[in-house]
Amino acid sequence: MGWLALLSLARLCFYLGIFGFIGLAAMRGLFSSHFSVTHPGISERRLLRCQWYLLGLSVLGAAAVLPLNAGMMLDDGLAGITDPLMLQIAWQSTIGEQTLARAIALVLVFVFTVWMSLSKAGAWSLLLKTGLVITAMVIGWSFTRSGHSAATSVLAQLCVAVHVVMAGWWVGSFYPLIRLCRLSTETSQYEALRNTLHTYGNQAALWVGLLLFSGGVLLTLLILNVSGEVNTIYLWVMGVKLLLVCGMLSFAAHHKWKLVGSITSMHDCDKVRKSITAEAVVGVLVLAVTATLTNSIGIAH
């Protein structure tokens, strides 16, 4: 159980880092016009620094998965983490393939982050946007190289990739949104905040729709391909995950249809910020449940 907990923690760190990168990079592009009016240069630098921290977190999480799997196989304390034979066995399994794919994705994330660091604040060229799209596609592909995903159909792998990228956009957008609300409170830029959040909400309708559609297709394919008795524990945990996602959707609907349109004062900005913070906490719980499902529970015996 200790190994599974450590593996879940490592995967959660990777998820937080890589999803945070997707959302943060996308939000920097979306909010660039807002920042150029309210806080030119300052806000982008803050988000860029956070982007570097997230890269470090995802590297630590990805690097820990292989030795932790080796240690779990040997089950002899920490000795298994450095045991050459166990590491070789883990590397030659799907865990090794997953680690290599994620290493490739992280290299691209590093290149893109350096690129952003050297670019002029607020400058989002077509080439830079293309680089972000390619990096996100490679990140999505890296998630198809693990577990049952590597052996499933092309449709399932495509849905996994789309699901990951859209989830990254959603969960990774929370910190920039919270930061945006705080800055707008400090500068009384209420109308600019309202317009920016309205634009974000219109985009979210598409991205979250793709997230839910790809997730629904994946769940359907997974259940249809079960051979044997369904693991009821898996279904219970999956049910918890779905309830948490419904909670996030409720927050999102509350923001879009009630809070955003009524932003006219500092108090309104604070209400939006606190509500987004609560949604972010639920998002982290969803990632934690996903990490647990990936490591310790299978859908069939």
C-alpha contacts under 8 A as a table, 3 or more apart, distances in Angstrom:
res1	aa1	res2	aa2	distance
1	M	4	L	5.11
1	M	5	A	6.18
2	G	5	A	5.10
2	G	6	L	6.28
3	W	6	L	5.09
3	W	7	L	6.10
3	W	68	L	6.90
3	W	69	N	7.89
3	W	71	G	7.70
3	W	72	M	5.80
4	L	7	L	5.00
4	L	8	S	6.03
4	L	292	T	7.98
4	L	295	N	6.44
4	L	296	S	6.36
5	A	8	S	5.07
5	A	9	L	6.17
5	A	292	T	7.89
6	L	9	L	5.01
6	L	10	A	6.14
6	L	68	L	7.45
7	L	10	A	5.01
7	L	11	R	6.13
7	L	64	A	7.84
7	L	65	V	6.23
7	L	68	L	6.46
7	L	69	N	7.59
7	L	295	N	6.81
8	S	11	R	5.16
8	S	12	L	6.01
8	S	288	A	7.40
8	S	291	A	5.06
8	S	292	T	5.36
8	S	294	T	7.91
8	S	295	N	6.31
9	L	12	L	4.98
9	L	13	C	6.21
9	L	61	G	7.83
9	L	288	A	7.88
9	L	291	A	7.52
10	A	13	C	5.17
10	A	14	F	6.36
10	A	60	L	7.58
10	A	61	G	4.37
10	A	62	A	6.93
10	A	64	A	6.18
10	A	65	V	6.35
11	R	14	F	4.99
11	R	15	Y	6.06
11	R	61	G	5.78
11	R	62	A	6.97
11	R	65	V	7.21
11	R	291	A	5.72
12	L	15	Y	4.98
12	L	16	L	6.02
12	L	61	G	7.36
12	L	287	L	6.41
12	L	288	A	5.85
12	L	291	A	5.74
13	C	16	L	5.16
13	C	17	G	6.09
13	C	57	L	5.96
13	C	58	S	5.84
13	C	60	L	7.46
13	C	61	G	4.99
14	F	17	G	5.16
14	F	18	I	5.98
14	F	57	L	6.48
14	F	58	S	3.97
14	F	59	V	6.89
14	F	60	L	7.28
14	F	61	G	4.50
14	F	62	A	5.71
15	Y	18	I	5.33
15	Y	19	F	5.63
15	Y	20	G	7.85
15	Y	58	S	6.91
15	Y	287	L	6.97
16	L	19	F	5.41
16	L	20	G	5.62
16	L	54	L	7.38
16	L	57	L	7.68
16	L	58	S	7.04
16	L	172	G	7.95
16	L	284	V	7.79
16	L	287	L	7.69
17	G	20	G	5.13
17	G	21	F	6.18
17	G	53	Y	7.98
17	G	54	L	4.32
17	G	55	L	5.81
17	G	56	G	7.51
17	G	57	L	5.34
17	G	58	S	4.35
18	I	21	F	5.05
18	I	22	I	6.46
18	I	54	L	6.99
18	I	55	L	6.99
18	I	58	S	5.80
18	I	139	I	8.00
18	I	168	G	7.33
19	F	22	I	5.20
19	F	23	G	6.29
19	F	165	V	7.71
19	F	167	A	7.14
19	F	168	G	3.91
19	F	169	W	6.95
19	F	171	V	6.64
19	F	172	G	5.29
20	G	23	G	5.29
20	G	24	L	5.75
20	G	51	Q	7.62
20	G	54	L	6.52
20	G	168	G	6.42
20	G	169	W	7.90
20	G	171	V	6.90
20	G	172	G	3.94
20	G	173	S	7.26
21	F	24	L	5.08
21	F	25	A	5.88
21	F	51	Q	5.93
21	F	54	L	6.43
21	F	55	L	7.16
21	F	109	V	7.97
21	F	168	G	7.67
21	F	172	G	6.63
22	I	25	A	5.45
22	I	26	A	6.18
22	I	136	A	6.76
22	I	165	V	7.24
22	I	168	G	5.37
22	I	169	W	5.62
22	I	172	G	6.23
23	G	26	A	5.17
23	G	27	M	5.93
23	G	168	G	5.56
23	G	169	W	4.11
23	G	170	W	6.48
23	G	171	V	6.75
23	G	172	G	3.72
23	G	173	S	4.54
23	G	174	F	7.95
24	L	27	M	5.11
24	L	28	R	6.08
24	L	47	L	7.14
24	L	51	Q	6.86
24	L	169	W	7.86
24	L	172	G	5.73
24	L	173	S	5.87
24	L	175	Y	7.77
24	L	176	P	6.52
25	A	28	R	5.21
25	A	29	G	6.66
25	A	51	Q	7.76
25	A	132	L	7.58
26	A	29	G	5.34
26	A	30	L	6.36
26	A	132	L	7.98
26	A	169	W	7.05
26	A	173	S	7.87
27	M	30	L	4.80
27	M	31	F	5.77
27	M	173	S	6.25
27	M	176	P	6.65
28	R	31	F	5.25
28	R	32	S	5.72
28	R	44	E	6.89
28	R	47	L	7.43
28	R	176	P	7.89
29	G	32	S	5.31
29	G	122	G	7.64
29	G	124	W	6.53
30	L	33	S	7.32
30	L	200	Y	7.71
31	F	34	H	5.11
31	F	35	F	6.11
31	F	196	T	7.13
32	S	35	F	5.16
32	S	36	S	6.10
32	S	44	E	7.68
32	S	122	G	5.15
33	S	36	S	5.13
33	S	37	V	6.66
33	S	122	G	7.19
34	H	37	V	5.41
34	H	38	T	6.31
34	H	192	A	6.79
34	H	193	L	7.78
34	H	196	T	6.94
35	F	38	T	5.04
35	F	39	H	4.95
35	F	40	P	5.41
35	F	41	G	7.37
35	F	43	S	6.53
35	F	44	E	7.40
35	F	122	G	7.97
36	S	39	H	6.01
36	S	40	P	4.33
36	S	41	G	7.12
36	S	122	G	6.88
37	V	40	P	6.37
38	T	184	S	7.72
38	T	187	T	7.37
38	T	189	Q	7.22
39	H	42	I	5.75
39	H	43	S	5.96
40	P	43	S	6.93
40	P	44	E	7.77
40	P	121	A	7.94
41	G	44	E	5.45
41	G	45	R	6.25
41	G	121	A	5.67
41	G	122	G	7.47
42	I	45	R	5.36
42	I	46	R	6.48
43	S	46	R	5.09
43	S	47	L	6.34
44	E	47	L	5.13
44	E	48	L	6.03
44	E	121	A	6.59
44	E	122	G	7.59
45	R	48	L	4.97
45	R	49	R	6.15
45	R	121	A	7.87
46	R	49	R	5.24
46	R	50	C	6.40
47	L	50	C	5.01
47	L	51	Q	6.17
47	L	176	P	7.25
48	L	51	Q	4.85
48	L	52	W	6.53
48	L	113	T	7.84
48	L	116	M	7.73
48	L	117	S	7.10
49	R	52	W	5.25
49	R	53	Y	6.55
50	C	53	Y	5.04
50	C	54	L	6.22
51	Q	54	L	5.13
51	Q	55	L	6.28
51	Q	113	T	7.29
52	W	55	L	5.06
52	W	56	G	6.41
52	W	113	T	7.18
53	Y	56	G	5.18
53	Y	57	L	6.31
54	L	57	L	4.99
54	L	58	S	6.17
55	L	58	S	5.23
55	L	59	V	6.18
55	L	106	L	7.65
55	L	109	V	7.42
55	L	110	F	7.21
56	G	59	V	5.14
56	G	60	L	6.28
57	L	60	L	5.25
57	L	61	G	6.27
58	S	61	G	5.07
58	S	62	A	6.03
58	S	106	L	7.95
59	V	62	A	5.22
59	V	63	A	5.95
59	V	106	L	7.13
60	L	63	A	5.23
60	L	64	A	6.20
61	G	64	A	5.37
61	G	65	V	6.74
62	A	65	V	5.67
62	A	66	L	7.93
62	A	99	T	6.73
62	A	102	R	7.10
62	A	103	A	7.68
63	A	66	L	6.62
63	A	67	P	7.83
63	A	99	T	7.56
64	A	67	P	5.82
64	A	68	L	6.05
65	V	68	L	5.26
65	V	69	N	6.15
65	V	95	I	7.91
65	V	99	T	7.71
66	L	69	N	5.26
66	L	70	A	6.32
66	L	87	L	7.15
66	L	90	A	6.44
66	L	91	W	7.09
66	L	95	I	6.55
66	L	96	G	6.87
66	L	99	T	7.08
67	P	70	A	4.88
67	P	71	G	6.08
67	P	80	G	7.53
67	P	81	I	4.59
67	P	82	T	6.88
67	P	87	L	6.39
67	P	90	A	7.96
68	L	71	G	4.97
68	L	72	M	6.13
68	L	80	G	7.98
68	L	81	I	5.91
69	N	72	M	5.03
69	N	73	M	6.28
69	N	81	I	7.85
69	N	90	A	6.65
70	A	73	M	5.23
70	A	74	L	6.46
70	A	80	G	5.73
70	A	81	I	5.65
70	A	82	T	7.97
70	A	83	D	7.53
70	A	86	M	4.91
70	A	87	L	5.30
70	A	89	I	7.63
70	A	90	A	5.81
71	G	74	L	5.29
71	G	75	D	5.77
71	G	76	D	7.10
71	G	77	G	7.06
71	G	78	L	6.45
71	G	79	A	6.93
71	G	80	G	3.82
71	G	81	I	4.54
71	G	82	T	7.82
71	G	83	D	7.89
71	G	86	M	7.34
72	M	75	D	4.92
72	M	80	G	7.21
73	M	80	G	7.53
73	M	86	M	7.02
74	L	80	G	5.38
74	L	86	M	6.81
75	D	80	G	6.77
76	D	79	A	6.12
76	D	80	G	6.13
77	G	80	G	6.55
78	L	81	I	5.61
78	L	82	T	7.75
79	A	82	T	5.91
79	A	83	D	6.27
80	G	83	D	4.85
80	G	86	M	6.66
81	I	86	M	7.89
81	I	87	L	7.37
82	T	86	M	7.99
82	T	87	L	7.04
83	D	86	M	5.47
83	D	87	L	6.11
84	P	87	L	5.13
84	P	88	Q	6.08
85	L	88	Q	5.09
85	L	89	I	6.21
86	M	89	I	5.09
86	M	90	A	6.12
87	L	90	A	5.08
87	L	91	W	6.01
88	Q	91	W	5.00
88	Q	92	Q	6.19
89	I	92	Q	5.26
89	I	93	S	6.45
90	A	93	S	5.26
90	A	94	T	7.77
90	A	95	I	6.06
90	A	96	G	5.99
91	W	94	T	7.56
91	W	95	I	6.25
91	W	96	G	3.80
91	W	97	E	7.14
92	Q	95	I	7.54
92	Q	96	G	5.65
92	Q	97	E	7.42
93	S	96	G	5.47
93	S	97	E	6.77
94	T	97	E	4.91
94	T	98	Q	5.98
94	T	145	R	7.19
94	T	146	S	5.82
94	T	147	G	6.56
94	T	150	A	7.92
95	I	98	Q	5.01
95	I	99	T	6.08
95	I	146	S	6.50
95	I	147	G	7.75
96	G	99	T	4.99
96	G	100	L	6.18
97	E	100	L	5.21
97	E	101	A	6.21
97	E	145	R	6.40
97	E	146	S	7.22
98	Q	101	A	5.15
98	Q	102	R	6.13
98	Q	142	S	6.67
98	Q	143	F	7.38
98	Q	145	R	5.08
98	Q	146	S	5.12
99	T	102	R	5.18
99	T	103	A	6.02
100	L	103	A	5.00
100	L	104	I	6.34
101	A	104	I	5.22
101	A	105	A	6.39
101	A	141	W	7.84
101	A	142	S	4.85
101	A	143	F	7.99
101	A	145	R	6.93
102	R	105	A	4.88
102	R	106	L	6.05
102	R	139	I	7.10
102	R	142	S	5.30
102	R	143	F	7.65
103	A	106	L	5.03
103	A	107	V	6.18
104	I	107	V	5.17
104	I	108	L	6.51
104	I	138	V	7.94
105	A	108	L	5.22
105	A	109	V	6.26
105	A	135	T	6.94
105	A	138	V	5.65
105	A	139	I	5.22
105	A	142	S	6.76
106	L	109	V	4.80
106	L	110	F	6.07
106	L	139	I	7.92
107	V	110	F	5.04
107	V	111	V	6.24
108	L	111	V	5.00
108	L	112	F	6.06
108	L	135	T	5.95
109	V	112	F	5.10
109	V	113	T	6.04
109	V	135	T	6.46
110	F	113	T	5.10
110	F	114	V	6.19
111	V	114	V	5.21
111	V	115	W	6.11
112	F	115	W	4.88
112	F	116	M	6.15
112	F	131	G	7.02
112	F	132	L	7.15
112	F	135	T	7.69
113	T	116	M	5.02
113	T	117	S	6.14
114	V	117	S	4.94
114	V	118	L	6.32
115	W	118	L	5.30
115	W	119	S	6.21
116	M	119	S	5.07
116	M	120	K	7.97
119	S	123	A	6.77
120	K	123	A	5.41
124	W	128	L	6.03
124	W	129	K	6.66
125	S	128	L	5.16
125	S	129	K	6.37
126	L	129	K	5.13
126	L	130	T	6.10
127	L	130	T	5.05
127	L	131	G	6.18
128	L	131	G	5.02
128	L	132	L	6.38
129	K	132	L	5.10
129	K	133	V	6.34
130	T	133	V	5.11
130	T	134	I	6.20
131	G	134	I	5.18
131	G	135	T	6.10
132	L	135	T	5.10
132	L	136	A	6.11
133	V	136	A	5.13
133	V	137	M	6.17
134	I	137	M	5.05
134	I	138	V	6.30
135	T	138	V	5.20
135	T	139	I	6.24
136	A	139	I	5.01
136	A	140	G	6.20
136	A	165	V	6.33
137	M	140	G	5.07
137	M	141	W	6.16
137	M	161	A	7.25
137	M	165	V	7.48
138	V	141	W	4.91
138	V	142	S	6.13
139	I	142	S	5.15
139	I	143	F	6.79
139	I	161	A	7.71
139	I	165	V	7.52
140	G	143	F	5.47
140	G	144	T	7.07
140	G	160	V	7.08
140	G	161	A	3.91
140	G	162	V	6.61
140	G	163	H	7.96
140	G	164	V	5.68
140	G	165	V	5.87
141	W	144	T	5.31
141	W	145	R	7.16
141	W	157	Q	7.84
141	W	161	A	5.55
142	S	145	R	5.59
142	S	146	S	7.91
143	F	146	S	6.26
143	F	149	S	7.85
143	F	160	V	7.03
143	F	161	A	6.63
143	F	164	V	7.52
144	T	149	S	5.15
144	T	150	A	5.52
144	T	157	Q	5.51
144	T	160	V	6.35
144	T	161	A	6.68
145	R	149	S	6.32
145	R	150	A	4.65
146	S	149	S	5.75
146	S	150	A	5.47
147	G	150	A	6.12
147	G	151	A	7.81
147	G	294	T	7.99
148	H	151	A	5.52
148	H	152	T	6.44
149	S	152	T	5.31
149	S	156	A	7.31
149	S	157	Q	6.27
149	S	160	V	7.76
150	A	157	Q	7.53
152	T	156	A	6.19
152	T	157	Q	6.79
153	S	156	A	5.24
153	S	157	Q	6.35
154	V	157	Q	5.06
154	V	158	L	6.05
155	L	158	L	5.12
155	L	159	C	6.21
156	A	159	C	5.06
156	A	160	V	6.17
156	A	217	V	7.79
156	A	218	L	6.13
156	A	221	L	7.34
157	Q	160	V	4.99
157	Q	161	A	6.26
158	L	161	A	5.18
158	L	162	V	6.22
159	C	162	V	5.12
159	C	163	H	5.84
159	C	214	S	4.96
159	C	215	G	7.17
159	C	217	V	7.25
159	C	218	L	6.52
160	V	163	H	5.06
160	V	164	V	6.11
160	V	214	S	7.21
160	V	215	G	7.78
160	V	218	L	7.29
161	A	164	V	5.27
161	A	165	V	6.33
162	V	165	V	5.31
162	V	166	M	6.09
162	V	210	L	7.44
162	V	211	L	7.04
162	V	214	S	6.71
163	H	166	M	5.32
163	H	167	A	5.96
163	H	210	L	7.34
163	H	211	L	5.03
163	H	212	L	7.83
163	H	214	S	5.65
163	H	215	G	6.23
164	V	167	A	5.10
164	V	168	G	6.05
164	V	211	L	7.99
165	V	168	G	5.03
165	V	169	W	6.23
166	M	169	W	5.01
166	M	170	W	6.27
166	M	207	W	5.73
166	M	208	V	6.68
166	M	210	L	6.97
166	M	211	L	5.39
167	A	170	W	5.11
167	A	171	V	5.95
167	A	172	G	7.86
167	A	208	V	7.77
167	A	211	L	6.44
168	G	171	V	5.38
168	G	172	G	5.28
168	G	173	S	7.91
169	W	172	G	5.36
169	W	173	S	5.98
169	W	207	W	7.68
170	W	173	S	5.45
170	W	174	F	7.32
170	W	204	A	7.55
170	W	207	W	7.74
170	W	208	V	7.20
171	V	174	F	5.91
171	V	280	A	6.90
171	V	283	G	6.08
171	V	284	V	7.90
172	G	175	Y	6.86
172	G	176	P	7.99
173	S	176	P	5.60
173	S	177	L	6.18
174	F	177	L	5.11
174	F	178	I	6.12
174	F	276	I	6.64
174	F	277	T	7.28
174	F	280	A	5.89
175	Y	178	I	5.06
175	Y	179	R	6.03
175	Y	280	A	7.98
176	P	179	R	4.97
176	P	180	L	5.94
177	L	180	L	4.96
177	L	181	C	6.24
177	L	273	R	7.66
177	L	276	I	7.52
178	I	181	C	5.22
178	I	182	R	6.33
178	I	273	R	5.35
178	I	276	I	6.63
178	I	277	T	6.85
179	R	182	R	5.15
179	R	183	L	6.22
180	L	183	L	5.22
180	L	184	S	6.10
180	L	193	L	7.52
181	C	184	S	5.13
181	C	185	T	6.16
181	C	193	L	7.11
181	C	269	C	5.87
181	C	270	D	7.28
181	C	272	V	7.35
181	C	273	R	5.75
182	R	185	T	5.11
182	R	186	E	6.42
182	R	269	C	7.53
182	R	270	D	7.60
182	R	273	R	7.23
183	L	186	E	5.11
183	L	187	T	6.35
184	S	187	T	5.19
184	S	188	S	5.49
184	S	189	Q	4.90
184	S	190	Y	6.31
184	S	193	L	6.42
184	S	269	C	7.50
185	T	188	S	5.17
185	T	189	Q	6.92
185	T	190	Y	7.46
185	T	266	M	5.39
185	T	269	C	6.16
185	T	270	D	7.51
188	S	265	S	7.51
188	S	266	M	6.99
189	Q	192	A	5.48
189	Q	193	L	6.23
190	Y	193	L	5.11
190	Y	194	R	6.12
190	Y	263	I	6.27
190	Y	264	T	5.72
190	Y	265	S	6.61
190	Y	266	M	7.87
190	Y	269	C	7.61
191	E	194	R	5.02
191	E	195	N	6.20
191	E	263	I	7.46
191	E	264	T	7.17
192	A	195	N	5.22
192	A	196	T	6.14
193	L	196	T	5.14
193	L	197	L	6.04
193	L	263	I	8.00
194	R	197	L	5.29
194	R	198	H	6.06
194	R	260	V	5.91
194	R	261	G	6.68
194	R	263	I	6.18
195	N	198	H	5.03
195	N	199	T	6.32
196	T	199	T	5.14
196	T	200	Y	6.23
197	L	200	Y	4.83
197	L	201	G	6.02
197	L	260	V	6.76
198	H	201	G	5.06
198	H	202	N	6.37
198	H	256	K	7.39
198	H	260	V	7.03
198	H	261	G	7.96
199	T	202	N	5.24
199	T	203	Q	6.46
200	Y	203	Q	5.21
200	Y	204	A	6.02
201	G	204	A	4.89
201	G	205	A	6.34
201	G	256	K	6.16
202	N	205	A	5.45
202	N	206	L	7.28
203	Q	206	L	5.53
203	Q	207	W	6.45
204	A	207	W	5.04
204	A	208	V	5.60
204	A	209	G	7.89
205	A	208	V	5.59
205	A	209	G	5.93
206	L	209	G	5.08
206	L	210	L	6.29
207	W	210	L	5.14
207	W	211	L	6.20
208	V	211	L	4.79
208	V	212	L	6.14
209	G	212	L	5.25
209	G	213	F	6.08
210	L	213	F	5.08
210	L	214	S	5.99
211	L	214	S	5.42
211	L	215	G	6.03
212	L	215	G	5.05
212	L	216	G	5.99
213	F	216	G	5.14
213	F	217	V	6.27
214	S	217	V	5.13
214	S	218	L	6.15
215	G	218	L	5.07
215	G	219	L	6.17
216	G	219	L	5.20
216	G	220	T	6.15
217	V	220	T	5.13
217	V	221	L	6.12
218	L	221	L	5.15
218	L	222	L	6.00
219	L	222	L	5.05
219	L	223	I	6.20
220	T	223	I	5.32
220	T	224	L	6.09
221	L	224	L	5.13
221	L	225	N	6.11
222	L	225	N	5.35
222	L	226	V	6.48
223	I	226	V	5.35
226	V	229	E	7.78
226	V	230	V	7.11
226	V	299	I	7.48
226	V	300	A	6.45
227	S	300	A	7.07
228	G	300	A	6.22
228	G	301	H	6.58
229	E	300	A	5.82
229	E	301	H	6.35
230	V	299	I	5.85
230	V	300	A	4.80
230	V	301	H	7.13
231	N	234	Y	5.40
231	N	235	L	6.67
231	N	298	G	6.85
231	N	299	I	4.95
231	N	300	A	4.99
231	N	301	H	6.65
232	T	235	L	5.00
232	T	236	W	6.20
232	T	299	I	7.83
233	I	236	W	5.07
233	I	237	V	6.22
233	I	297	I	7.55
234	Y	237	V	5.22
234	Y	238	M	5.96
234	Y	293	L	7.32
234	Y	297	I	5.94
234	Y	298	G	6.40
234	Y	299	I	5.57
235	L	238	M	4.92
235	L	239	G	5.92
235	L	299	I	7.47
236	W	239	G	4.95
236	W	240	V	6.36
237	V	240	V	5.01
237	V	241	K	6.33
237	V	289	V	7.41
237	V	293	L	7.47
238	M	241	K	4.97
238	M	242	L	6.22
238	M	293	L	7.92
239	G	242	L	5.06
239	G	243	L	6.20
240	V	243	L	5.10
240	V	244	L	6.26
241	K	244	L	5.11
241	K	245	V	6.25
241	K	286	V	5.84
241	K	289	V	6.44
241	K	290	T	7.56
242	L	245	V	5.00
242	L	246	C	6.17
243	L	246	C	5.00
243	L	247	G	6.27
244	L	247	G	4.92
244	L	248	M	6.40
244	L	282	V	6.43
244	L	283	G	7.75
244	L	285	L	7.64
244	L	286	V	6.33
245	V	248	M	5.00
245	V	249	L	6.25
245	V	282	V	7.93
245	V	283	G	7.69
245	V	286	V	7.05
246	C	249	L	4.98
246	C	250	S	6.19
247	G	250	S	5.05
247	G	251	F	6.39
247	G	279	E	7.85
247	G	282	V	7.44
248	M	251	F	5.11
248	M	252	A	6.18
248	M	279	E	5.65
248	M	282	V	6.61
248	M	283	G	7.00
249	L	252	A	4.95
249	L	253	A	6.11
250	S	253	A	5.18
250	S	254	H	6.13
251	F	254	H	5.04
251	F	255	H	6.22
251	F	275	S	7.15
251	F	276	I	7.56
251	F	279	E	6.16
252	A	255	H	5.14
252	A	256	K	6.20
252	A	279	E	7.90
253	A	256	K	5.15
253	A	257	W	5.88
253	A	258	K	7.89
254	H	257	W	5.57
254	H	258	K	5.47
254	H	259	L	6.52
255	H	258	K	5.71
255	H	259	L	4.82
255	H	260	V	5.69
255	H	272	V	7.02
255	H	275	S	7.79
256	K	259	L	6.52
256	K	260	V	5.78
256	K	261	G	7.50
257	W	260	V	7.03
257	W	261	G	7.11
258	K	261	G	6.17
258	K	262	S	6.87
259	L	262	S	5.52
259	L	263	I	6.71
259	L	268	D	7.45
259	L	271	K	7.71
259	L	272	V	6.32
260	V	263	I	5.62
260	V	272	V	7.26
262	S	268	D	7.10
263	I	268	D	5.09
263	I	269	C	6.29
264	T	268	D	6.40
264	T	269	C	7.93
265	S	268	D	5.26
265	S	269	C	6.53
266	M	269	C	5.10
266	M	270	D	6.27
267	H	270	D	5.11
267	H	271	K	6.29
268	D	271	K	5.09
268	D	272	V	6.36
269	C	272	V	5.21
269	C	273	R	6.14
270	D	273	R	5.01
270	D	274	K	6.08
271	K	274	K	5.29
271	K	275	S	6.13
272	V	275	S	5.14
272	V	276	I	6.13
273	R	276	I	5.18
273	R	277	T	6.13
274	K	277	T	4.98
274	K	278	A	6.29
275	S	278	A	5.13
275	S	279	E	6.34
276	I	279	E	4.96
276	I	280	A	6.11
277	T	280	A	4.96
277	T	281	V	6.38
278	A	281	V	5.17
278	A	282	V	6.53
279	E	282	V	5.14
279	E	283	G	6.20
280	A	283	G	4.84
280	A	284	V	6.30
281	V	284	V	5.21
281	V	285	L	6.42
282	V	285	L	5.01
282	V	286	V	6.32
283	G	286	V	5.03
283	G	287	L	6.44
284	V	287	L	5.09
284	V	288	A	6.20
285	L	288	A	4.95
285	L	289	V	6.19
286	V	289	V	5.19
286	V	290	T	6.16
287	L	290	T	4.93
287	L	291	A	6.13
288	A	291	A	5.12
288	A	292	T	6.28
289	V	292	T	5.03
289	V	293	L	6.15
290	T	293	L	5.06
290	T	294	T	6.16
291	A	294	T	5.15
291	A	295	N	6.38
292	T	295	N	5.36
292	T	296	S	5.92
292	T	297	I	7.37
293	L	296	S	5.78
293	L	297	I	5.23
293	L	298	G	7.43
294	T	297	I	6.73
294	T	298	G	7.98
298	G	301	H	7.36
